[in-house]
C-alpha cells in the first residue's frame, strides 16, 4: 500500500499537464494591467507634450503680431488651442501682457483676456504666478500665455484625471508691445499700463 502511494505521489510530482493553463490564469491579469498602464502613461505624456507645444505655438504667434489683438482674435486662438491639443475636454486660455516696474519691484498687468472661464489676470492676482515669471529689467513688456487642458485616462488603472497647466512668457518680436482693442480700432485701445 505504501509503495502504491509513493508511486502515485512520484507520478503526480512529475506530471506536467495543465501547468501552462494555471500559470496563464495567474499571470494574464497582471500582464493585461501592465499593458493598459503602459498605454495610459504613454497617452498622458503625449497629451502633456501636445498641450505644451500648443501653448508655445500660440505664444509664438502672438509675439509676431504688430496689429491689435481683438476679442475675435482671442476666440480664434482659443479654438486653435483646442484643435492643436486634440481633446474633447474644454480647454482654458489666458493671454496677458505684463510689465515690470523696478521702482516698485513688482509686475503689473497691462491687459489680459481669457477664454474658457480661466479669469483675467490683474494687478491683484498676478502674485499667484509671480514665481513663474522671469527676472525682467525695468519697463520690459512680455506676453504671458497660460493654458489648462484636462486629461482623463482612457482606462482605469489607478490614475485619476488631472490638469496640464502651462505658462509661456515671450517678448514681442516686431513691435515694442502687444496692444489690445475690443473692435480693432484706436478707440479704446490698451497699450500701456494705467498709472
GUTORKOL-135661 format. One line per field, with one value per residue (C-alpha): residue number from 0; chain; y, x, z. Coordinates in pm, 1 decimal. Last residue first. Example, Ala and Ser with C-alpha at 12.3 -4.5 7.8 and 13.67 -1.06 7.14 Angstrom:
BEGIN
selo = c(1;0)
drenfi = c(A;A)
c2 = c(-106.0;-450.0)
c1 = c(1367.0;1230.0)
c3 = c(714.0;780.0)
***
This chain:
BEGIN
selo = c(194;193;192;191;190;189;188;187;186;185;184;183;182;181;180;179;178;177;176;175;174;173;172;171;170;169;168;167;166;165;164;163;162;161;160;159;158;157;156;155;154;153;152;151;150;149;148;147;146;145;144;143;142;141;140;139;138;137;136;135;134;133;132;131;130;129;128;127;126;125;124;123;122;121;120;119;118;117;116;115;114;113;112;111;110;109;108;107;106;105;104;103;102;101;100;99;98;97;96;95;94;93;92;91;90;89;88;87;86;85;84;83;82;81;80;79;78;77;76;75;74;73;72;71;70;69;68;67;66;65;64;63;62;61;60;59;58;57;56;55;54;53;52;51;50;49;48;47;46;45;44;43;42;41;40;39;38;37;36;35;34;33;32;31;30;29;28;27;26;25;24;23;22;21;20;19;18;17;16;15;14;13;12;11;10;9;8;7;6;5;4;3;2;1;0)
drenfi = c(A;A;A;A;A;A;A;A;A;A;A;A;A;A;A;A;A;A;A;A;A;A;A;A;A;A;A;A;A;A;A;A;A;A;A;A;A;A;A;A;A;A;A;A;A;A;A;A;A;A;A;A;A;A;A;A;A;A;A;A;A;A;A;A;A;A;A;A;A;A;A;A;A;A;A;A;A;A;A;A;A;A;A;A;A;A;A;A;A;A;A;A;A;A;A;A;A;A;A;A;A;A;A;A;A;A;A;A;A;A;A;A;A;A;A;A;A;A;A;A;A;A;A;A;A;A;A;A;A;A;A;A;A;A;A;A;A;A;A;A;A;A;A;A;A;A;A;A;A;A;A;A;A;A;A;A;A;A;A;A;A;A;A;A;A;A;A;A;A;A;A;A;A;A;A;A;A;A;A;A;A;A;A;A;A;A;A;A;A;A;A;A;A;A;A)
c2 = c(10473.0;10294.5;10044.2;10099.5;9959.4;9938.2;10056.0;10213.1;10392.1;10308.4;10042.6;9660.7;9613.8;9529.9;9677.5;9518.7;9618.1;9397.8;9585.4;9718.3;9563.0;9300.2;9035.1;9081.1;8907.7;8564.3;8401.6;8060.0;7920.6;7568.3;7378.3;7015.1;6922.2;6588.2;6283.5;5999.0;5724.0;5396.4;5186.9;5296.8;5310.8;5612.8;5844.0;6190.4;6488.9;6842.6;7114.4;7448.4;7727.0;8039.5;8275.0;8563.6;8833.0;9049.1;9418.7;9540.5;9872.0;9797.7;9481.8;9140.9;8836.2;8566.1;8488.9;8155.5;8285.3;8574.4;8342.7;8391.9;8746.0;8845.2;8825.8;9189.4;9354.9;9166.6;8834.5;8761.2;8456.2;8097.2;8064.4;7900.6;8211.5;8480.7;8838.8;9038.0;9392.0;9598.5;9377.9;9496.9;9315.6;9428.6;9597.3;9929.4;10126.5;9834.2;9831.1;9513.4;9482.8;9244.8;9147.6;8870.4;8593.3;8337.5;8007.0;7726.2;7398.7;7215.4;6840.6;6655.1;6699.4;6723.6;6974.6;7159.1;7197.6;7323.8;7573.4;7687.6;7747.6;7959.7;8148.3;8220.9;8347.8;8573.5;8710.5;8778.2;8965.3;9179.0;9185.5;9498.3;9475.3;9400.1;9031.1;8817.4;8753.7;8639.0;8362.1;8248.4;8234.7;8035.9;7783.6;7758.5;7680.9;7417.3;7258.6;7236.3;7077.6;6826.8;6727.6;6676.5;6476.3;6252.6;6204.5;6105.4;5871.8;5696.1;5660.2;5520.2;5270.5;5146.2;5107.4;4910.0;4669.5;4634.5;4566.0;4298.5;4132.4;4135.4;3980.4;3716.9;3598.5;3372.8;3230.0;3180.6;2996.8;2760.1;2694.7;2641.0;2371.7;2179.6;1853.7;1848.6;1530.8;1457.6;1514.3;1332.5;1024.2;1041.7;1081.1;787.5;572.0;652.6;563.2;231.7;159.8;237.4;0.0)
c1 = c(-85.0;-265.4;-31.2;17.4;-122.3;-494.8;-707.6;-1044.7;-1072.3;-765.1;-965.5;-961.8;-1301.5;-1200.3;-854.1;-547.9;-187.2;123.5;443.1;763.7;668.5;837.9;933.0;708.5;877.9;754.6;648.2;477.0;269.9;133.4;-113.7;-195.7;-499.9;-573.9;-799.9;-711.9;-456.2;-546.6;-558.4;-899.0;-867.7;-896.0;-725.8;-883.1;-661.7;-790.7;-605.3;-512.5;-331.3;-143.8;16.5;218.4;334.5;623.4;697.5;1022.8;987.6;1263.8;1456.9;1289.9;1356.8;1134.1;778.5;692.3;732.5;499.5;214.7;-20.4;122.9;-53.1;-382.1;-425.7;-255.0;-487.7;-505.5;-837.9;-1042.8;-997.0;-1357.9;-1280.4;-1146.2;-929.9;-816.3;-547.3;-416.5;-125.3;-74.9;189.0;492.6;672.8;983.8;800.1;1090.9;1183.4;842.8;794.4;544.7;263.9;63.9;-185.6;-340.1;-545.4;-662.6;-876.7;-961.1;-1294.5;-1240.5;-1272.7;-903.5;-682.4;-444.8;-393.8;-766.9;-839.1;-555.9;-676.9;-1022.7;-864.8;-660.0;-978.0;-1156.2;-860.2;-856.8;-1231.7;-1187.6;-921.3;-540.3;-425.4;-170.7;202.0;169.5;486.0;484.1;123.4;211.6;499.4;275.6;15.2;272.3;431.2;91.6;20.9;362.6;290.2;-51.0;93.7;370.5;123.4;-108.0;178.5;287.6;-67.7;-101.6;224.4;103.9;-232.1;-75.1;179.3;-95.3;-308.4;-20.2;69.4;-295.8;-321.4;2.0;-114.3;-449.3;-276.6;-19.7;-228.4;-461.2;-166.5;31.2;-261.0;-305.7;66.4;85.9;-217.1;-28.1;316.2;303.1;637.8;508.5;183.0;379.4;600.1;292.8;120.3;434.8;472.1;105.2;149.2;464.2;278.3;0.0)
c3 = c(-1362.0;-1645.1;-1800.3;-2168.8;-2489.8;-2436.2;-2727.7;-2657.9;-2990.3;-3198.5;-3382.0;-3372.0;-3203.8;-2847.3;-2884.7;-2727.9;-2788.6;-2799.0;-2723.8;-2878.3;-3209.1;-3425.6;-3171.8;-2867.1;-2572.5;-2471.0;-2143.0;-2153.0;-1865.6;-1897.2;-1680.0;-1758.4;-1549.5;-1381.7;-1413.3;-1175.0;-1238.5;-1065.4;-1382.2;-1509.8;-1886.5;-2118.6;-1869.5;-1834.8;-1912.9;-1861.8;-2053.3;-1898.5;-2080.7;-1982.6;-2234.2;-2090.2;-2331.8;-2215.1;-2159.4;-2001.1;-1816.5;-1564.8;-1649.2;-1608.9;-1392.3;-1536.0;-1424.4;-1258.5;-900.3;-983.0;-1086.8;-789.2;-733.2;-1056.2;-863.3;-760.0;-1058.0;-1290.9;-1478.4;-1640.9;-1546.5;-1666.9;-1780.4;-2116.4;-2283.4;-2132.5;-2182.1;-2000.9;-2026.7;-1894.6;-1589.2;-1343.0;-1203.6;-891.2;-756.7;-709.9;-858.1;-1085.2;-1257.7;-1460.8;-1742.9;-1833.8;-2139.1;-2071.7;-2277.7;-2086.5;-2230.4;-2091.8;-2263.9;-2267.6;-2295.4;-2626.3;-2679.1;-2984.8;-2824.1;-3152.4;-3221.1;-2869.8;-2898.0;-3239.8;-3093.8;-2818.9;-3078.6;-3274.3;-2962.3;-2877.2;-3234.0;-3222.7;-2894.7;-3060.6;-3054.1;-3233.9;-3514.8;-3495.2;-3411.2;-3407.7;-3031.0;-3054.7;-3299.2;-3077.4;-2770.6;-2962.2;-3084.0;-2738.5;-2581.2;-2848.2;-2788.6;-2415.6;-2469.8;-2719.4;-2477.9;-2194.6;-2419.6;-2532.5;-2171.1;-2074.2;-2375.6;-2285.2;-1927.0;-2042.4;-2289.1;-2036.8;-1776.9;-2025.7;-2098.5;-1730.5;-1639.5;-1910.3;-1796.0;-1435.0;-1531.7;-1754.2;-1496.6;-1269.3;-1533.2;-1764.1;-1496.4;-1436.2;-1809.5;-1858.7;-1593.8;-1722.8;-1789.6;-1627.2;-1415.0;-1249.0;-893.5;-969.4;-1081.7;-771.3;-547.2;-719.6;-692.9;-322.2;-259.6;-437.3;-233.5;90.3;0.0)
***
